[in-house]
Amino acid sequence: MDGVSLYATFLHLHRPQLLASGIPEHFWDTLHKKLCNQIFDASDALSLMFIEYDEITDEDPICTVVVHPENGVLKNDPQHIYIVDHAWTFRLDTVRAQLQQIPGLLVRMANIMGVDNDQPEADCIEEVSNKMWKYCQMYSIGADGLNIESQMPIWYIMDELGCGINHSDTPNFRLVPFMFMPEQITYSVLFPIEDCEEGTIVTRDFVEGNHTNPEIRKALLLPWKKCSFTHISYDLKEPSEEYFLDGHIEETLPADVSPPIVDISRPLKVFTTYIYIRQFLTDPSFELVDDENDADILWLTTHFKTFNELSTDFPNRFINQFPFENVITIKDLLAAVCRRVQTDRVTGETRELLKTFPTWLPTTFNLKTELLEFVSYFQQREEKELDNHWIIKPWNLARSLDTHITKDLAKIMRLQPTGPKIAQKYIENPVLFDRPEIGGKVKFDVRYVILLKSVDPLEAYVYRNFFLRFANKPFALDQFDDYEQHFTVMNYNPQVQLRHIPCKEFLEMWAAQYPDNNWMEIEKDICDMLKEVFTAATLKKPPSGIGKCHQSRALYATDVMLEWEDGKITPKLLEINWTPDCKRACDYYPEFYNDIFKLLFLNQTNDNVFRKITL
């Protein structure tokens, strides 16, 4: 192809990216030529200079970049756009391994960050891992057809020149990531937004974006510039109804109709695509059908939102979902709902200890809407020398994806722009379970299946055969990038060991390991906690609470961790899951779905299998 055709192809592939990145059009042709010909000529106009200090602090930059042509650099000159190479591209769970295994990488990163690379390798890796948050950048790929793992943030550190460009609130350059599609390689693109004379220091905005609140900008700049936020109250207010609706799929509420009438003279017809219900729902009171129009019960694994239409068109049909149940199944909304429970009053003592309520909810902040409150709380804990490990979780992802544990505020501020997340206090003193086969005590969590029959009046049950998940390495407050040490979700990774312990076997082992802590008392505490959760979730009407629907029945799973507090074992709510994977439940207990369907749709209870958690 000739040059015109090549450029037309470039525009066809990259125009949306060029526009989204805000690269002025007069630079496009030059950028195309430099990308195609691999021209890295930033040094023709810009010089990297090391800065000497009598005494250097953590906030002082090591290098700077200056304009060196006599006639300067003009923002309208189409030649002044430059490709900046990436020295290191990585996912956060591969940092330590890559620094250990890629020849020369650790030395180069140490030189970029001013880390002494003559120290022991383990210490050098630790220091680079801590300092990298001042230097790393992030992008993600959201193309159609990509699985969720492929859409996780990709981090990179630029070459020495890119890393030498420092921050300014009034920058004269911009630096943006750009993927060159023919090679599937991402570079950074540097271009001026102001005319710069010879000797001008090149700067960019490290927190570029629509951060109009100056306090939020200061918080996001904490990796580079220290600032105290302890004067800000960390007390949280419940979000508005608009927040509960933000990003929510439009949903209708049911008409006020009578509950479905169950004809016990024939089997209830069940439509579902869930393989384990089709395999294990064998009770003759139910009959599987292949056409949802024939069904008395719809058990769906996709979100159902048309409750009004269901109530008016099919008033005698059940559905396995409740209106606005997302208030408990999305992590940020769950935290807001749980904070309605004020089982303890804040006192001078609890304020001094920075305790938050309810005590069974690990202290949680929404990093999008409660960022300043979080920073204030973090810094106050730091001043009091309280444990300050946090787990950063996406709102609506499962399987521990894009989840990070850290006590580094700089890291948390860098994670904040990568997508909606909560910061939740990490349980630093968990109750541990001895696994002699791996030589130590490990973290574990407990999963209880919850059945919700009614919102008004509130009626819910737990399935008493709970499920266990275990870490694969002994617990310690270190090596937070070691997944098998700090996480318990092992059943989605074929490369790691999954420890199966049925409920009955666990209870026998528990009694041997913790003879002074009767599990039935712990289960009662968990059920009391869940009662408070569902009471809080139904205190308010939609969209701030779960909606009433006579046709609704639902199954959720809650993950609970146990923590030592003042010498006592206390449950901590981690999350509540929508349409949980019930394969293990069916494998361990073949009557699982028979029991559940009889409870939900035929009102047949079994106290040995279910425990009512509401009045």
C-alpha positions as CSV (number, residue, x, y, z in Angstrom):
1,M,0.0,0.0,0.0
2,D,1.1,3.6,-0.6
3,G,1.5,6.1,2.2
4,V,-2.0,7.5,1.8
5,S,-3.5,4.1,2.1
6,L,-1.4,3.2,5.1
7,Y,-2.4,6.3,6.9
8,A,-6.1,5.7,6.1
9,T,-5.8,2.2,7.6
10,F,-4.1,3.7,10.6
11,L,-7.0,6.1,11.1
12,H,-9.5,3.3,10.6
13,L,-7.9,1.2,13.3
14,H,-7.0,4.0,15.8
15,R,-9.4,7.0,15.4
16,P,-11.5,6.1,18.4
17,Q,-8.4,5.7,20.5
18,L,-6.9,8.9,19.2
19,L,-10.1,10.8,20.0
20,A,-10.5,9.1,23.4
21,S,-6.9,9.9,24.3
22,G,-7.3,13.6,23.4
23,I,-4.3,13.6,21.0
24,P,-4.7,16.7,18.7
25,E,-5.3,15.8,15.1
26,H,-2.3,17.8,13.8
27,F,-0.1,15.1,15.5
28,W,-1.7,12.1,14.0
29,D,0.3,11.8,10.8
30,T,3.6,12.2,12.6
31,L,2.5,9.7,15.2
32,H,1.6,7.2,12.5
33,K,5.0,7.5,10.8
34,K,6.9,7.2,14.1
35,L,4.9,4.1,15.2
36,C,5.3,2.4,11.8
37,N,9.1,3.1,11.7
38,Q,9.8,2.6,15.4
39,I,11.2,6.1,15.7
40,F,12.0,6.9,19.3
41,D,13.4,10.4,18.9
42,A,12.3,12.2,22.1
43,S,16.0,12.7,23.0
44,D,16.2,15.1,20.0
45,A,14.2,17.6,21.9
46,L,14.2,16.5,25.5
47,S,17.0,15.8,28.0
48,L,16.9,13.6,31.1
49,M,18.8,15.2,33.9
50,F,19.6,13.8,37.4
51,I,19.0,16.1,40.3
52,E,21.6,16.5,43.1
53,Y,20.5,17.2,46.6
54,D,22.3,17.9,49.8
55,E,19.6,15.9,51.6
56,I,16.9,14.1,49.7
57,T,13.4,13.2,50.9
58,D,10.8,10.7,49.7
59,E,9.0,13.5,47.9
60,D,12.0,14.7,45.9
61,P,12.2,13.5,42.3
62,I,15.4,11.8,41.3
63,C,15.4,13.1,37.7
64,T,13.8,15.8,35.6
65,V,13.3,16.3,31.8
66,V,14.0,19.6,30.1
67,V,13.5,21.1,26.7
68,H,16.9,21.6,24.9
69,P,16.4,22.9,21.3
70,E,17.3,26.6,21.0
71,N,13.9,27.4,19.4
72,G,12.1,25.4,22.1
73,V,9.1,23.1,21.5
74,L,5.9,24.5,20.0
75,K,2.5,22.8,20.8
76,N,1.3,23.4,17.2
77,D,4.3,21.9,15.5
78,P,3.2,18.5,14.2
79,Q,6.7,17.0,14.7
80,H,6.7,17.4,18.4
81,I,5.0,14.1,19.3
82,Y,7.1,11.3,20.7
83,I,6.8,7.6,21.5
84,V,7.9,6.6,24.9
85,D,8.8,2.9,25.4
86,H,7.7,0.8,28.3
87,A,10.5,-0.7,30.3
88,W,8.2,-3.2,32.2
89,T,4.7,-4.4,31.7
90,F,3.0,-6.6,34.3
91,R,0.0,-7.7,36.2
92,L,0.2,-7.0,40.0
93,D,0.2,-10.7,40.9
94,T,3.4,-11.2,38.8
95,V,5.5,-8.4,40.2
96,R,7.7,-10.4,42.6
97,A,8.2,-13.3,40.2
98,Q,9.2,-11.1,37.3
99,L,11.7,-9.1,39.4
100,Q,13.2,-12.4,40.4
101,Q,13.2,-14.1,37.0
102,I,13.7,-11.5,34.2
103,P,17.4,-10.8,33.7
104,G,18.4,-7.2,34.4
105,L,14.8,-6.0,35.3
106,L,15.4,-5.6,39.0
107,V,18.6,-3.6,38.4
108,R,16.9,-1.3,35.8
109,M,13.9,-0.7,38.1
110,A,16.2,0.0,41.1
111,N,18.1,2.6,39.0
112,I,14.9,4.3,37.8
113,M,13.6,4.5,41.4
114,G,16.8,5.3,43.2
115,V,17.0,2.0,45.1
116,D,20.3,0.6,46.2
117,N,20.8,-2.5,44.1
118,D,23.8,-3.6,46.1
119,Q,21.6,-4.8,49.0
120,P,20.3,-8.4,49.2
121,E,18.0,-9.3,46.3
122,A,15.0,-9.9,48.6
123,D,15.4,-6.5,50.2
124,C,15.8,-4.8,46.8
125,I,12.7,-6.4,45.5
126,E,10.7,-5.3,48.5
127,E,11.9,-1.7,48.2
128,V,11.2,-1.6,44.4
129,S,7.7,-3.1,45.1
130,N,7.0,-0.3,47.6
131,K,8.4,2.5,45.5
132,M,6.9,1.4,42.2
133,W,3.6,3.2,42.9
134,K,5.2,6.5,42.1
135,Y,6.2,5.3,38.7
136,C,3.7,2.8,37.4
137,Q,0.8,3.6,35.1
138,M,-2.2,1.5,34.1
139,Y,-4.5,0.7,31.2
140,S,-7.1,-2.0,30.5
141,I,-8.6,-3.6,27.4
142,G,-12.4,-3.7,27.2
143,A,-12.9,-5.2,23.7
144,D,-16.0,-7.4,23.0
145,G,-15.5,-11.1,23.5
146,L,-12.7,-10.8,26.1
147,N,-13.1,-12.8,29.3
148,I,-13.1,-10.9,32.6
149,E,-9.5,-12.0,33.4
150,S,-8.3,-10.4,30.1
151,Q,-9.9,-7.1,31.1
152,M,-8.0,-6.8,34.4
153,P,-5.8,-3.7,34.7
154,I,-2.4,-4.0,32.9
155,W,0.4,-2.0,34.7
156,Y,3.6,-0.6,33.2
157,I,6.6,1.5,34.0
158,M,8.0,3.7,31.2
159,D,11.6,4.0,30.2
160,E,13.9,6.4,32.0
161,L,12.8,9.5,30.1
162,G,9.1,8.8,30.7
163,C,9.7,8.2,34.4
164,G,11.8,11.4,34.7
165,I,8.8,13.6,33.8
166,N,7.4,15.1,37.0
167,H,4.0,16.4,38.1
168,S,2.5,19.8,37.8
169,D,-1.0,21.0,38.5
170,T,-0.4,23.3,35.4
171,P,1.4,20.9,33.1
172,N,3.0,21.7,29.7
173,F,2.9,18.2,28.3
174,R,0.5,15.2,28.2
175,L,1.6,11.6,28.3
176,V,-1.0,9.0,27.4
177,P,-0.9,5.2,26.8
178,F,-1.5,4.2,23.1
179,M,-1.9,0.7,21.7
180,F,-0.5,0.3,18.2
181,M,-2.9,-2.3,16.8
182,P,-0.8,-3.9,14.1
183,E,1.8,-5.0,16.6
184,Q,-0.6,-5.2,19.7
185,I,2.1,-3.2,21.6
186,T,1.2,-0.4,24.0
187,Y,3.5,2.6,24.1
188,S,3.1,6.0,25.8
189,V,2.7,9.1,23.6
190,L,4.2,12.4,24.8
191,F,3.2,15.8,23.3
192,P,3.2,19.4,24.3
193,I,0.0,21.3,25.3
194,E,1.9,24.6,25.8
195,D,4.8,26.3,24.0
196,C,8.0,25.6,25.8
197,E,11.3,27.6,25.6
198,E,14.7,26.1,25.8
199,G,15.5,25.0,29.4
200,T,11.8,24.6,30.3
201,I,11.1,21.7,32.7
202,V,8.7,19.2,31.1
203,T,5.7,18.3,33.4
204,R,2.5,16.4,33.2
205,D,-0.5,16.0,35.5
206,F,-0.1,12.7,37.4
207,V,-3.9,12.6,38.2
208,E,-5.2,13.9,35.0
209,G,-9.0,13.7,34.7
210,N,-12.2,15.3,36.0
211,H,-11.1,15.7,39.6
212,T,-12.6,19.1,40.2
213,N,-12.6,18.7,44.0
214,P,-9.2,20.0,45.1
215,E,-9.2,17.8,48.2
216,I,-9.7,14.7,46.1
217,R,-6.8,15.8,43.9
218,K,-4.6,16.2,47.0
219,A,-5.6,12.7,48.1
220,L,-4.8,11.1,44.7
221,L,-1.5,12.9,44.8
222,L,-0.5,11.3,48.1
223,P,2.0,8.9,46.4
224,W,4.1,11.9,45.5
225,K,3.1,14.6,48.0
226,K,2.2,14.1,51.6
227,C,-0.8,15.8,53.0
228,S,-2.9,15.3,56.2
229,F,-6.6,14.7,56.0
230,T,-7.1,13.8,59.7
231,H,-9.2,17.0,60.2
232,I,-11.9,15.4,58.0
233,S,-14.6,13.4,59.7
234,Y,-14.7,9.7,58.7
235,D,-18.4,9.4,59.7
236,L,-20.4,8.1,56.7
237,K,-23.8,9.0,55.5
238,E,-26.1,6.7,53.6
239,P,-26.1,7.3,49.9
240,S,-29.1,8.8,48.2
241,E,-31.7,6.8,46.2
242,E,-30.0,8.1,43.1
243,Y,-26.8,6.3,44.1
244,F,-28.6,3.0,44.5
245,L,-30.0,3.5,41.0
246,D,-26.8,4.6,39.4
247,G,-25.8,2.1,36.7
248,H,-28.7,-0.1,37.7
249,I,-30.6,-1.9,35.0
250,E,-34.2,-0.6,34.8
251,E,-36.4,-2.6,37.0
252,T,-40.2,-2.7,37.6
253,L,-42.0,-3.5,40.8
254,P,-44.8,-6.0,41.1
255,A,-48.4,-5.1,41.3
256,D,-50.2,-5.8,44.5
257,V,-51.5,-9.3,43.7
258,S,-52.3,-12.3,45.9
259,P,-49.6,-14.9,46.5
260,P,-49.5,-17.8,44.0
261,I,-51.8,-20.7,44.8
262,V,-49.9,-24.0,44.8
263,D,-51.8,-27.0,43.5
264,I,-50.4,-29.9,45.6
265,S,-52.4,-32.5,43.5
266,R,-49.7,-32.3,40.7
267,P,-46.0,-31.7,40.5
268,L,-44.8,-28.0,40.3
269,K,-43.3,-27.5,36.9
270,V,-39.8,-26.0,37.0
271,F,-37.9,-24.3,34.2
272,T,-34.2,-23.8,34.7
273,T,-31.0,-23.8,32.6
274,Y,-28.8,-24.5,35.7
275,I,-27.3,-27.9,35.2
276,Y,-27.2,-28.9,38.9
277,I,-30.9,-28.3,39.4
278,R,-31.6,-30.3,36.3
279,Q,-29.5,-33.1,37.7
280,F,-30.3,-33.1,41.4
281,L,-33.9,-31.9,41.6
282,T,-35.4,-35.3,41.7
283,D,-38.3,-35.1,44.2
284,P,-41.6,-36.1,42.6
285,S,-43.2,-32.9,43.9
286,F,-41.4,-31.1,41.0
287,E,-41.2,-31.7,37.3
288,L,-38.6,-30.2,35.0
289,V,-39.9,-28.6,31.8
290,D,-38.0,-27.2,28.7
291,D,-40.4,-24.3,27.9
292,E,-40.6,-21.5,30.4
293,N,-44.1,-20.8,29.3
294,D,-45.2,-24.1,30.9
295,A,-43.5,-23.4,34.2
296,D,-44.8,-22.7,37.7
297,I,-41.3,-21.9,38.8
298,L,-38.6,-19.9,36.9
299,W,-35.2,-20.5,38.3
300,L,-32.9,-18.3,36.3
301,T,-29.2,-17.7,36.3
302,T,-29.6,-14.3,34.5
303,H,-31.0,-11.1,36.1
304,F,-34.8,-10.8,36.0
305,K,-36.1,-7.3,36.2
306,T,-39.7,-7.3,34.9
307,F,-41.6,-8.0,38.1
308,N,-44.6,-5.9,37.2
309,E,-45.2,-7.8,34.0
310,L,-44.7,-11.1,35.9
311,S,-47.3,-10.2,38.5
312,T,-49.9,-9.0,36.0
313,D,-49.4,-11.6,33.2
314,F,-48.4,-14.7,35.3
315,P,-49.6,-14.0,38.9
316,N,-49.3,-17.7,39.8
317,R,-45.7,-18.2,38.7
318,F,-42.7,-18.1,41.1
319,I,-39.3,-16.5,40.3
320,N,-36.0,-17.1,42.1
321,Q,-35.2,-13.4,42.5
322,F,-36.4,-10.4,44.5
323,P,-36.8,-6.8,43.2
324,F,-33.7,-4.7,44.0
325,E,-31.8,-7.6,45.7
326,N,-28.7,-6.0,44.4
327,V,-28.6,-3.9,47.6
328,I,-27.0,-7.0,49.3
329,T,-25.2,-8.7,46.4
330,I,-23.1,-5.7,45.3
331,K,-20.3,-4.9,47.8
332,D,-20.6,-1.1,48.1
333,L,-24.4,-1.3,48.5
334,L,-24.1,-4.1,51.0
335,A,-21.8,-2.0,53.2
336,A,-24.2,1.0,53.0
337,V,-27.1,-1.2,54.0
338,C,-25.3,-2.9,56.9
339,R,-24.4,0.5,58.4
340,R,-28.1,1.0,59.1
341,V,-27.7,-1.5,62.0
342,Q,-26.6,0.5,65.0
343,T,-26.3,-2.3,67.5
344,D,-23.7,-0.2,69.5
345,R,-23.6,3.4,70.3
346,V,-20.4,5.3,69.5
347,T,-18.8,6.4,72.8
348,G,-15.7,8.3,73.6
349,E,-13.8,5.0,74.1
350,T,-14.9,3.5,70.8
351,R,-14.1,6.8,69.0
352,E,-10.6,6.7,70.5
353,L,-10.2,3.1,69.3
354,L,-11.6,4.1,65.9
355,K,-14.2,1.4,66.1
356,T,-17.0,1.4,63.5
357,F,-20.4,-0.2,63.6
358,P,-21.9,-2.7,63.2
359,T,-18.9,-4.6,64.6
360,W,-19.6,-7.7,62.4
361,L,-19.0,-5.6,59.3
362,P,-15.2,-5.0,58.7
363,T,-14.8,-1.2,58.4
364,T,-15.6,-0.4,54.8
365,F,-15.3,2.7,52.6
366,N,-16.4,3.3,49.0
367,L,-13.3,4.6,47.3
368,K,-15.4,6.5,44.7
369,T,-17.7,8.4,47.0
370,E,-15.9,8.1,50.4
371,L,-12.3,8.6,49.4
372,L,-11.6,11.5,51.8
373,E,-13.2,9.8,54.7
374,F,-11.1,6.7,54.0
375,V,-7.9,8.7,53.9
376,S,-8.7,10.4,57.1
377,Y,-9.5,7.1,58.9
378,F,-6.4,5.5,57.5
379,Q,-4.2,8.3,58.6
380,Q,-5.8,8.4,62.1
381,R,-5.1,4.7,62.5
382,E,-1.6,5.3,61.4
383,E,-1.1,8.0,64.0
384,K,-2.4,5.7,66.7
385,E,-0.2,2.8,65.4
386,L,-3.2,0.6,64.9
387,D,-3.0,-2.2,62.3
388,N,-3.6,-0.7,58.9
389,H,-3.9,-3.6,56.4
390,W,-6.7,-3.2,53.9
391,I,-8.2,-5.4,51.3
392,I,-9.2,-3.5,48.1
393,K,-12.1,-5.2,46.2
394,P,-14.0,-4.3,43.0
395,W,-17.7,-3.8,43.7
396,N,-19.1,-6.4,41.5
397,L,-16.4,-9.0,40.7
398,A,-16.2,-12.4,42.3
399,R,-13.4,-15.0,42.7
400,S,-11.1,-12.5,44.3
401,L,-10.4,-10.9,40.9
402,D,-8.5,-7.6,41.0
403,T,-8.4,-7.8,44.8
404,H,-5.3,-6.6,46.7
405,I,-4.1,-6.5,50.3
406,T,-1.9,-3.7,51.4
407,K,-1.1,-1.2,54.2
408,D,0.5,1.2,51.6
409,L,-1.7,4.3,51.2
410,A,0.2,5.2,48.0
411,K,-0.8,1.8,46.5
412,I,-4.5,2.3,47.4
413,M,-4.5,5.8,45.9
414,R,-3.1,4.3,42.6
415,L,-5.7,1.5,42.7
416,Q,-8.5,3.9,43.1
417,P,-8.7,5.1,39.5
418,T,-8.6,1.5,38.1
419,G,-12.3,1.0,38.6
420,P,-15.0,1.1,41.3
421,K,-13.7,-0.4,44.5
422,I,-14.2,-0.6,48.2
423,A,-11.5,-0.5,50.8
424,Q,-12.3,-3.0,53.6
425,K,-10.3,-3.5,56.8
426,Y,-8.3,-6.7,56.4
427,I,-8.9,-9.2,59.2
428,E,-5.5,-9.2,60.8
429,N,-6.3,-11.6,63.6
430,P,-8.3,-14.4,61.9
431,V,-9.3,-17.7,63.6
432,L,-7.0,-20.2,61.9
433,F,-7.4,-23.9,61.1
434,D,-4.6,-26.4,61.5
435,R,-3.7,-28.2,58.3
436,P,-0.9,-30.6,59.4
437,E,-0.4,-31.8,55.8
438,I,1.1,-28.4,54.9
439,G,2.7,-27.7,58.3
440,G,0.7,-24.9,59.8
441,K,-2.5,-23.0,60.5
442,V,-4.3,-21.4,57.6
443,K,-7.0,-18.8,57.0
444,F,-10.4,-20.2,56.2
445,D,-13.9,-18.9,55.5
446,V,-17.3,-20.3,55.9
447,R,-20.1,-20.2,53.3
448,Y,-23.7,-20.5,54.4
449,V,-26.5,-20.8,51.9
450,I,-29.4,-18.4,52.7
451,L,-33.0,-18.8,51.6
452,L,-35.2,-15.8,51.4
453,K,-39.0,-16.6,51.3
454,S,-40.5,-13.2,52.1
455,V,-39.6,-9.6,52.7
456,D,-42.8,-8.4,54.3
457,P,-43.0,-10.1,56.7
458,L,-39.3,-11.0,56.7
459,E,-38.8,-14.8,56.5
460,A,-35.4,-16.3,55.9
461,Y,-33.4,-19.5,56.6
462,V,-29.9,-20.8,56.5
463,Y,-28.9,-24.2,55.2
464,R,-27.1,-25.7,58.2
465,N,-24.7,-27.8,56.1
466,F,-22.2,-25.1,55.6
467,F,-19.1,-25.1,53.3
468,L,-15.5,-24.4,54.0
469,R,-12.7,-22.8,51.9
470,F,-9.1,-22.9,53.0
471,A,-5.9,-21.1,52.2
472,N,-3.1,-23.4,51.1
473,K,-0.2,-21.8,53.0
474,P,0.2,-20.9,56.7
475,F,-1.1,-17.4,57.6
476,A,1.2,-14.5,58.3
477,L,0.9,-10.7,57.9
478,D,3.4,-10.7,55.0
479,Q,3.8,-11.7,51.4
480,F,0.5,-10.2,50.5
481,D,1.0,-11.0,46.8
482,D,1.1,-14.7,47.7
483,Y,-2.5,-15.7,46.7
484,E,-2.4,-19.1,48.4
485,Q,-1.4,-17.6,51.7
486,H,-4.1,-14.9,51.9
487,F,-7.0,-16.1,49.8
488,T,-9.3,-19.1,50.1
489,V,-11.0,-19.2,46.7
490,M,-9.1,-22.1,45.1
491,N,-11.8,-23.9,43.0
492,Y,-11.3,-21.7,39.9
493,N,-7.6,-22.2,39.4
494,P,-6.6,-25.7,38.2
495,Q,-3.0,-25.1,39.2
496,V,-3.6,-24.9,42.9
497,Q,-4.7,-27.4,45.5
498,L,-8.3,-27.4,46.7
499,R,-8.8,-28.8,50.2
500,H,-12.3,-30.5,50.5
501,I,-13.6,-31.0,54.0
502,P,-17.3,-31.8,54.4
503,C,-19.2,-30.1,57.2
504,K,-19.4,-33.1,59.5
505,E,-15.7,-33.8,59.2
506,F,-14.9,-30.2,59.9
507,L,-17.0,-30.1,63.0
508,E,-15.1,-33.1,64.4
509,M,-11.8,-31.4,63.6
510,W,-13.0,-28.1,65.0
511,A,-14.0,-29.7,68.3
512,A,-10.5,-31.2,68.6
513,Q,-8.8,-27.9,67.7
514,Y,-11.1,-25.5,69.6
515,P,-12.7,-27.5,72.4
516,D,-13.7,-24.4,74.3
517,N,-15.6,-22.9,71.4
518,N,-18.8,-24.8,70.6
519,W,-19.6,-24.4,66.9
520,M,-23.4,-24.2,67.6
521,E,-22.7,-21.0,69.6
522,I,-20.7,-19.7,66.6
523,E,-23.5,-20.6,64.2
524,K,-26.0,-18.8,66.4
525,D,-23.8,-15.6,66.3
526,I,-23.6,-16.0,62.5
527,C,-27.4,-16.4,62.2
528,D,-28.0,-13.4,64.5
529,M,-25.7,-11.4,62.2
530,L,-27.5,-12.5,59.1
531,K,-30.9,-11.6,60.7
532,E,-29.6,-8.0,61.2
533,V,-28.3,-7.9,57.6
534,F,-31.7,-8.8,56.2
535,T,-33.5,-6.6,58.6
536,A,-31.4,-3.7,57.5
537,A,-31.9,-4.7,53.8
538,T,-35.7,-4.5,54.2
539,L,-35.9,-1.3,56.4
540,K,-36.2,0.8,53.3
541,K,-38.2,0.4,50.1
542,P,-36.7,0.1,46.7
543,P,-34.3,1.2,45.3
544,S,-32.6,1.4,48.8
545,G,-33.9,-1.9,50.0
546,I,-35.1,-5.3,48.8
547,G,-38.6,-5.1,47.3
548,K,-41.7,-7.0,48.4
549,C,-42.9,-9.6,45.9
550,H,-45.3,-12.5,46.7
551,Q,-43.9,-14.5,43.8
552,S,-40.3,-14.2,44.8
553,R,-38.1,-16.8,46.4
554,A,-34.3,-16.6,46.4
555,L,-31.1,-18.4,47.3
556,Y,-28.0,-16.5,48.2
557,A,-24.6,-17.5,49.7
558,T,-22.8,-15.5,52.4
559,D,-19.1,-15.8,53.0
560,V,-18.1,-15.3,56.7
561,M,-14.7,-15.2,58.3
562,L,-14.1,-15.6,62.1
563,E,-11.8,-13.2,64.0
564,W,-10.4,-13.1,67.5
565,E,-11.7,-10.0,69.4
566,D,-10.9,-9.6,73.0
567,G,-10.3,-13.3,73.3
568,K,-13.7,-14.2,71.8
569,I,-14.5,-15.6,68.3
570,T,-16.7,-13.2,66.4
571,P,-18.1,-13.6,62.8
572,K,-17.3,-11.0,60.2
573,L,-19.4,-10.6,57.1
574,L,-17.4,-10.6,53.8
575,E,-20.0,-10.7,51.1
576,I,-23.3,-12.1,49.9
577,N,-23.4,-13.8,46.5
578,W,-26.1,-13.9,43.9
579,T,-26.6,-17.2,42.0
580,P,-23.7,-18.9,43.8
581,D,-22.0,-22.0,42.5
582,C,-23.8,-25.0,44.2
583,K,-21.8,-27.8,42.7
584,R,-20.1,-28.7,46.0
585,A,-23.4,-28.6,47.8
586,C,-24.9,-31.1,45.4
587,D,-21.8,-33.3,45.5
588,Y,-21.8,-33.4,49.3
589,Y,-25.6,-33.4,49.9
590,P,-27.6,-35.0,46.9
591,E,-30.8,-33.9,48.6
592,F,-29.7,-30.2,48.6
593,Y,-32.1,-28.9,45.9
594,N,-34.9,-31.2,46.9
595,D,-34.8,-29.8,50.5
596,I,-34.5,-26.2,49.3
597,F,-37.4,-26.4,46.7
598,K,-39.7,-28.0,49.3
599,L,-38.9,-25.3,51.8
600,L,-39.3,-22.4,49.3
601,F,-42.3,-23.5,47.4
602,L,-44.1,-26.1,49.6
603,N,-43.4,-24.7,53.0
604,Q,-41.8,-28.0,54.2
605,T,-39.1,-27.3,56.7
606,N,-36.6,-29.6,58.4
607,D,-35.0,-28.3,61.5
608,N,-32.0,-30.6,61.1
609,V,-31.3,-29.0,57.7
610,F,-32.5,-25.4,58.0
611,R,-32.3,-22.8,60.8
612,K,-34.7,-19.9,60.7
613,I,-32.9,-16.6,61.1
614,T,-35.9,-14.3,61.3
615,L,-39.0,-14.0,63.6
